[in-house]
Amino acid sequence: MRFVDEAEVLVEAGDGGNGAVGFRREKYIPMGGPDGGDGGDGGSVYLVAVENVNTLVDFRYHAVHRAKRGQNGMGRNCTGRKGDDCYVPVPLGTKVCDAETDEVIGDLTNIGQTLLVAQGGFHGLGNTRFKSSINRAPQKASKGSEGEHRRLNLELTLIADVGLLGMPNAGKSSLIRSVSSATPKVADYPFTTLHPNLGVVRVDDLRSFVIADIPGVIEGAAEGAGLGLQFLKHLSRTSLLLHVVDIEPYESAESPVEAARKIIHEVEKWSDDLANKPRWLVLNKIDRVLDEELNERCQAIVDALDWAAPVFKIAAVNGEGTRELMYAIMNFIEEQRRADSEQQG
């Protein structure tokens, strides 16, 4: 299934049912009086975050969602049935905005979280409600109000602990395949990743985190070039970025240092918040370099970038060095979780 991270949807709540005009007519009760019941409230539309939906692609084919109208009131003071609510499943991480005003209505970040996006109409009142000491037989009833209609923009932002950042063909897809059960396409040419991929990394039975791979970022991405920039927002929720660098590029490719600098530049142009996130350097494809040259080459890259954050050397294709990297990430994330828990407490 192709990835769709933006969609427009029309939601229509149900109208409220009309109140009824009725009078009690029973044998031996000549002065029965009014008995018209109220209508039922219209159904509302809710969005609900679910676990088994991963994209917004369904909204391309089912762009209108309606709740049921409330039933009209009836005689004998019978109230109309409330219209059924409409619950629309969306992926975890969906942000909801009003398409006309750009108002952010809500952000669905927890499984089972619901968000009211269209309020159902209020029920009409039956003529029993209008009875008074001076009007014993009212002929009046009110209509139900209209349900709310809204056009929404849905935007999906993946929720992951760790994001992979790098040029096309740096080995990000190979890394996520190596350390998780995700199976993104891997090939010896750029842009094999055309949509984000999520993978769950389990370092122990009870210790795991989620890692996200996005399309490679190229020079000029901040102005719309390439594929990666439109997906950089998916890294905004992560706790840690891994900057993956190919230390043995093809002869026609640019040097690892220049490639890394271009990524850093594009990220800084796109978002200060993303640029200031913790970012580790992951030097990939060490299996292609002779052992006696490896340390010197890696150190030259670190020195040229003036990199102060942690540095890891791996070969994603065969898993060399990935175990140590994953355990270091797990420890970092657990420290972050503890810190967040202490702040909330």
Long-range contacts (C-beta under 8 A, 24 or more apart in sequence): 1-54, 1-55, 1-57, 2-55, 2-57, 2-194, 2-195, 3-55, 3-57, 3-194, 3-195, 3-196, 4-55, 4-56, 4-57, 4-59, 4-60, 4-156, 5-55, 5-56, 5-155, 5-156, 5-157, 5-196, 5-231, 5-234, 6-56, 6-153, 6-154, 6-155, 6-156, 7-56, 7-57, 7-59, 7-60, 7-63, 7-153, 7-154, 8-59, 8-63, 8-99, 8-151, 8-152, 8-153, 8-154, 9-59, 9-63, 9-64, 9-65, 9-88, 9-151, 9-152, 9-154, 10-63, 10-64, 10-65, 10-149, 10-150, 10-151, 10-152, 11-45, 11-64, 11-65, 11-66, 11-86, 11-88, 11-117, 11-118, 11-149, 11-150, 11-151, 11-152, 12-45, 12-64, 12-65, 12-66, 12-67, 12-118, 12-147, 12-148, 12-149, 13-42, 13-43, 13-44, 13-45, 13-66, 13-67, 13-118, 13-119, 13-120, 13-121, 13-147, 13-148, 13-149, 14-42, 14-43, 14-44, 14-66, 14-67, 14-68, 14-69, 14-70, 14-83, 14-84, 14-120, 14-121, 14-147, 15-42, 15-69, 15-70, 15-83, 15-120, 15-121, 15-144, 15-145, 15-146, 15-147, 16-40, 16-41, 16-42, 16-69, 16-70, 16-120, 16-121, 16-122, 16-123, 16-124, 16-143, 16-144, 16-145, 16-146, 16-147, 17-41, 17-42, 17-69, 17-70, 17-71, 17-72, 17-73, 17-80, 17-81, 17-83, 17-123, 17-124, 17-144, 18-72, 18-73, 18-124, 18-141, 18-142, 18-143, 18-144, 19-72, 19-73, 19-123, 19-124, 19-125, 19-126, 19-127, 19-129, 19-141, 19-142, 19-143, 19-144, 20-72, 20-73, 20-74, 20-75, 20-78, 20-126, 20-127, 20-141, 21-126, 21-127, 21-139, 21-140, 21-141, 22-74, 22-75, 22-76, 22-126, 22-127, 23-75, 23-137, 24-75, 24-76, 33-131, 33-136, 33-137, 34-126, 34-127, 34-128, 34-130, 34-131, 34-137, 34-138, 35-75, 35-76, 35-77, 35-126, 35-128, 36-73, 36-74, 36-75, 36-77, 36-126, 36-127, 36-128, 36-141, 37-73, 37-74, 37-75, 37-76, 37-77, 37-78, 37-79, 37-80, 37-126, 37-128, 38-73, 38-79, 38-80, 38-123, 38-124, 38-125, 38-126, 38-129, 39-70, 39-71, 39-72, 39-73, 39-79, 39-80, 39-123, 39-124, 39-125, 39-126, 39-144, 40-70, 40-71, 40-72, 40-73, 40-79, 40-80, 40-81, 40-82, 40-83, 40-123, 41-70, 41-82, 41-83, 41-120, 41-121, 41-122, 41-123, 41-144, 42-67, 42-68, 42-69, 42-70, 42-82, 42-83, 42-120, 42-121, 42-122, 42-144, 42-145, 42-147, 43-67, 43-68, 43-69, 43-70, 43-82, 43-83, 43-84, 43-85, 43-86, 43-120, 43-147, 44-85, 44-86, 44-116, 44-118, 44-119, 44-120, 44-147, 45-85, 45-86, 45-88, 45-116, 45-117, 45-118, 46-85, 46-86, 46-87, 46-88, 46-114, 46-115, 46-116, 46-117, 47-87, 47-88, 47-89, 47-90, 47-94, 47-96, 47-106, 47-108, 47-114, 47-115, 47-117, 48-87, 48-88, 48-89, 48-90, 48-108, 48-112, 48-113, 48-114, 48-115, 49-89, 49-90, 49-91, 49-92, 49-93, 49-94, 49-108, 49-109, 49-110, 49-111, 49-112, 49-113, 49-114, 50-89, 50-90, 50-91, 50-92, 50-111, 50-112, 51-92, 51-111, 53-89, 53-90, 53-91, 54-91, 54-198, 55-91, 55-156, 56-90, 56-91, 56-94, 56-154, 56-156, 59-154, 67-118, 67-120, 67-147, 69-121, 69-147, 70-120, 70-121, 70-123, 70-144, 72-124, 73-123, 73-124, 73-126, 73-141, 77-126, 77-128, 79-123, 80-123, 83-120, 85-120, 87-114, 90-154, 90-156, 91-156, 92-159, 93-156, 93-157, 93-158, 93-159, 93-237, 94-154, 94-155, 94-156, 94-157, 95-154, 95-155, 95-156, 95-157, 96-152, 96-153, 96-154, 97-152, 97-153, 97-155, 98-150, 98-151, 98-152, 98-153, 99-150, 99-151, 99-152, 99-153, 100-151, 105-152, 109-159, 117-150, 117-152, 118-147, 118-148, 118-149, 118-150, 119-147, 119-148, 120-147, 120-148, 121-145, 121-146, 121-147, 121-148, 155-233, 157-233, 157-234, 157-236, 157-237, 158-196, 158-198, 158-212, 158-234, 158-237, 159-210, 159-237, 160-198, 160-210, 160-211, 160-212, 160-234, 160-235, 160-237, 160-238, 161-209, 161-210, 161-211, 161-238, 161-239, 161-240, 161-329, 161-333, 162-201, 162-209, 162-210, 162-211, 162-212, 162-238, 162-239, 162-240, 162-241, 162-242, 162-329, 162-333, 163-211, 163-212, 163-214, 163-234, 163-235, 163-238, 163-240, 163-241, 163-242, 164-211, 164-212, 164-213, 164-214, 164-241, 164-242, 164-244, 165-214, 165-217, 165-235, 165-241, 165-242, 165-243, 165-244, 165-263, 165-267, 165-279, 166-216, 166-217, 166-243, 166-244, 166-245, 166-246, 166-263, 167-216, 167-217, 167-218, 167-245, 167-246, 167-259, 167-262, 167-263, 168-192, 168-193, 168-215, 168-216, 168-218, 168-226, 168-228, 169-216, 169-246, 170-216, 170-244, 170-245, 170-246, 170-259, 170-284, 171-244, 171-246, 171-284, 171-285, 171-316, 171-317, 172-213, 172-214, 172-216, 172-244, 173-197, 173-213, 174-284, 174-316, 174-317, 175-213, 175-242, 175-244, 175-282, 175-284, 175-314, 175-316, 175-322, 176-211, 176-213, 177-316, 178-316, 178-317, 178-318, 178-319, 178-322, 179-211, 179-319, 179-322, 179-326, 180-211, 182-213, 184-213, 190-216, 191-215, 191-216, 191-226, 191-227, 193-227, 194-227, 195-231, 196-231, 196-234, 201-326, 201-329, 201-330, 203-326, 203-327, 203-330, 207-330, 207-334, 208-330, 209-329, 209-330, 209-333, 212-238, 217-263, 217-266, 217-267, 218-262, 218-266, 219-262, 219-265, 219-266, 220-266, 221-266, 221-270, 222-266, 222-269, 222-270, 229-266, 229-270, 232-267, 232-270, 232-271, 232-274, 235-274, 235-277, 236-271, 236-273, 236-274, 238-277, 239-277, 239-278, 239-332, 239-333, 239-336, 240-277, 240-278, 240-279, 240-280, 240-329, 240-332, 240-333, 240-336, 241-274, 241-277, 241-278, 241-279, 241-280, 242-279, 242-280, 242-282, 242-325, 242-329, 243-279, 243-280, 243-281, 243-282, 244-282, 244-284, 245-281, 245-282, 245-283, 245-284, 245-301, 246-284, 246-285, 247-283, 247-284, 247-285, 247-286, 247-288, 247-289, 247-297, 247-298, 247-301, 248-285, 248-288, 248-289, 256-283, 256-301, 257-301, 257-304, 257-305, 260-301, 260-305, 261-305, 278-309, 278-332, 279-309, 280-309, 280-310, 280-311, 280-312, 281-305, 281-307, 281-309, 281-310, 281-311, 281-312, 282-311, 282-312, 282-314, 282-325, 283-311, 283-312, 283-313, 283-314, 284-314, 284-315, 284-316, 285-315, 285-316, 285-317, 286-313, 286-314, 286-315, 286-320, 286-321, 287-315, 287-317, 287-318, 287-320
